[in-house]
């Protein structure tokens, strides 16, 4: 294997593993938040597994698209807010359109857009993203870099395989119910 190919593969495996770290961390954050707020364990998210890919997607996009702003923390904060807000809005729209269900609704909050994103959430994403870039990312990259490349490749294949099975299953059987989802009323004029 050439040195360049090995470096690329190494970077890709780190990004895949970071996707899963972010996804699990997001799931733990939301489950923990509901446990504290409501005193009840609620398994959050569309998928069956303990992961929220919206967090993984946001984290990986920060790494891929915003790395050139890592030396400009204030600008980075606002870019993370915008990017994560876009990911959250598009994901919310997709879930509502595909499943006719909402997994989150910020309609009762001030400064929100169609209940899909809100200023308070964007501020949390901005602060969390900046904390990740400066505090967690270097440690996680060092920790994951200690695994040999073949070990990372196997771990990535296993995680991606399990994730794809979960995704396929959940497209037909999404995680729904009390404390997780609310139905979306469909405008009859918008139906074909």
N, C-alpha and C positions, 0 to 999 in steps of 0.2 A: 504494500500500500504506500502510495506516495505521501510525503509529508503534508502537502496541501490538502489532500483528500482526508487524511487523518485529522487535521485541524478542523476542517469543515464538519466532519462527522462528530468530532468532540463538541463543537459548538452546538450542533443540532441536538445532540443527546442532552446537553445541559439545558437548552431551551425547552425540550419536551419534559424533562424532569421538573424544571421550574414551573411549567404549566400545571403539572399535577400538584406541586407544593402550593401554588396560589389557589388552585381549585379547592383543595382540601382545607386550606386556611380560611377561605371565604365561607365554606360550609360550616366550619367550626365557629367562625365569627357570627354567622346568622343564627345558627342553632343556639349558641351561647346568649346572644342578644335576646332571643325570644324566651329562653329559659329565665333570664334575669327579669325581663319585662312582664311576662305572663305567668311565670312559675311553672311552665309546662314544657316538656320536651316536644318539639315539633321538628320532624325531619324535613328540612327545607330543600327546595329545588325541584326541577322537573325530573331529573334522573333518579334512579334507585340507589346508586352508590353515594358514598359520603364525599361528594364533590360538586362544586358549582362552577361549570366551565366558563361562565361569564367573568369570574375573577381570574381564572387562568388566562383567558384571552386578553383581558386588560393588562395583566402583568407581562405577558410575552410581547404585546404591542408596545408597552413602555420600553422594553429592552430593544426591540427592533427599530422602532420609529423615532424614539426620543433620546437615544444615547448621546447624540451630539449636543444636547442641552444639559447634560449631567453636571456641567460646570456652572450652570446658571440656575440656582435653586428657585428663585421667584418665578422666572419664566417657565421652568419645568413644572412647578405647582399648577399654573394656569393651563398649560398644555395637557397635563394629566387630567385635570378637571374636564376639559373639553373632549379629550379622546375617550375617557371612561364614560362621560355623559352620552356620547354618541353611541358607544357600544351598548350601554344600558337601554337607551331609547330604542335602538334598532332591535335589540333582543326582545324587549317588551312588546314592541309592535309585532314582531314575528310570532311570538307565543300567543298573543291575542288573536292574530289572524289565523294561525294554523290550528290551535286548540280551542279557540273561542273562550279562553280562560285567562285570568290575570294571576300571575304569581306575586306581584307586588302592585300597590296602588297608593300613590302619594297625593291623590286628589284633595285630601283634607288639609294639606300643608300649603303654606304660603310659598310663592316662587317655585311653582312646579309647571311642567309642560305635559298636558294630557295624562297626568297621573303616572307617567313613565319615568320621569326624572324630577329631582327637586334640588334646590340649592343646598340644603343641609347635607344630602347624600353626596353631592358633588364636592363639597368642602371636605367631607370625610375621605372620599376617594383621593382628592388632591393631597391631603396630609398623609394618608396611608401610603400613597405612591411615592412621595418624597422620602418618607421614613424607610420604605423598602429600598429605594435607590441608594441611599447613603448609609443605612445601618444594616439591613439584612442581606442585600444582594451580594456584597463582597464576601460575607461569611458563608452564604449558601453556595456561591460559586466555588469557594475554596473547599468546602465540605464535599460537594458533589464531584469536584475535580480529583478528590482523593480516591474515588472509585476508578478502577481500571476501565479503559474504553470498552473492552468486551463485556464487562459487568454492566456498564451503563447501557450498552446496546440491548442486552438481554432484558434488563429492567424496563427499558423503554418499550420493547416489543410486548412484554407481558402487560404493562399498564395500558398501552394503546389497545391491545386486544380486548382486555376487560372493559375498557371505556367504550369501544365500538359495540360490543355486545350490549352493554347497558344503554347506549344511545339508540340502537335499533329497537330494543325492547321498549324503551321509554317513549319512542315516537308513537307506539301503539298503546302503551299503558303508562301514561305519565303519572308521576307522583302528584296526587291531588287530595283535597279534603279540607277539613276545618283547620284554620290557622295556616293553610298553605295557599289556597286558591279561592278565587271568586269567579263565577261565570260572567261572561261579557255579553251584553245584549246586542244582538245583531240587527242592524238597520235593514229592513226587508227590501228597501230600494237598492241596496248594495249587492244583493244576491243575484246570481246570473239567471 
